[in-house]
Amino acid sequence: MNTYNNVFGVFQRGFIGYCTLGVLVQSCLGSIAAMAILQNGTSFGNMFQLFLVVISCMAFNGAVLAQQKPKVVFNILIWSVLLSVILSVANFL
């Protein structure tokens, strides 16, 4: 929990800059995950994975645009990045 608090403190101090970087990184990771998912076909399971990736990316972008509190934005960023990375790795293997 100490690491989370340290990273969140850094994120909070440079909130505007890290939101900008977060949108760029999370959008790139989301598009990589979407590509990996769609390379495996268009079954219901793949479309559900694609739905999860798109919703998580849109949730982060929406939280930034709605100017949510830094803790909310940070938590959604972590969730979105982890989901995109996990689904990318699962579909590339």
C-alpha positions in Angstrom: 0.0 0.0 0.0 3.0 2.3 0.6 4.0 2.1 -3.1 0.4 3.0 -4.2 0.4 6.0 -1.9 3.9 7.2 -3.1 2.9 6.8 -6.8 -0.5 8.5 -6.2 1.3 11.4 -4.4 3.5 11.9 -7.5 0.4 11.7 -9.8 -1.5 14.2 -7.7 1.3 16.7 -7.7 1.6 16.7 -11.5 -2.1 15.9 -12.1 -2.6 17.8 -15.4 0.6 16.5 -17.0 0.0 12.9 -15.9 -3.5 13.0 -17.1 -2.2 13.9 -20.5 0.3 11.1 -20.5 -2.3 8.8 -19.1 -4.6 9.4 -22.0 -1.8 8.8 -24.5 -0.5 5.6 -22.9 -3.9 4.2 -22.1 -5.2 4.9 -25.6 -2.2 3.2 -27.1 -2.5 0.2 -24.8 -6.2 -0.1 -25.5 -5.7 -0.1 -29.2 -3.0 -2.8 -28.9 -5.4 -4.9 -26.8 -8.2 -4.3 -29.3 -6.0 -5.4 -32.2 -4.9 -8.5 -30.3 -8.5 -9.4 -29.5 -9.7 -9.0 -33.0 -6.9 -11.0 -34.5 -8.4 -14.0 -32.7 -11.8 -13.7 -34.4 -15.1 -12.2 -33.6 -16.8 -14.7 -31.3 -18.9 -13.7 -28.4 -16.0 -14.1 -26.0 -13.8 -11.9 -28.1 -16.5 -9.2 -28.5 -17.0 -9.3 -24.7 -13.2 -8.8 -24.2 -13.3 -5.9 -26.7 -16.3 -4.4 -24.8 -14.3 -4.5 -21.6 -11.3 -2.8 -23.1 -13.3 -0.1 -24.8 -15.4 0.6 -21.7 -12.3 0.9 -19.5 -10.5 3.2 -21.9 -13.6 5.4 -22.3 -14.1 5.5 -18.5 -10.6 6.9 -18.0 -11.1 9.5 -20.8 -14.5 10.4 -19.4 -13.1 10.8 -15.9 -10.3 13.1 -17.2 -12.8 15.2 -19.2 -15.3 15.4 -16.3 -12.5 16.6 -14.1 -13.0 14.0 -11.4 -10.9 13.9 -8.3 -7.3 12.8 -8.7 -7.8 9.6 -6.7 -10.7 8.5 -9.0 -8.8 9.3 -12.2 -5.7 7.5 -10.8 -7.7 4.3 -9.9 -9.4 4.2 -13.3 -6.1 4.6 -15.0 -4.6 1.7 -13.1 -7.6 -0.4 -13.8 -7.6 0.4 -17.5 -3.9 -0.2 -18.1 -4.0 -3.5 -16.2 -7.0 -4.7 -18.1 -5.5 -3.7 -21.5 -2.1 -5.4 -20.7 -3.7 -8.6 -19.3 -6.0 -9.0 -22.3 -3.2 -8.1 -24.8 -0.9 -10.8 -23.3 -3.8 -13.3 -23.1 -4.6 -12.8 -26.8 -1.1 -12.7 -28.1 -0.2 -16.0 -26.5 
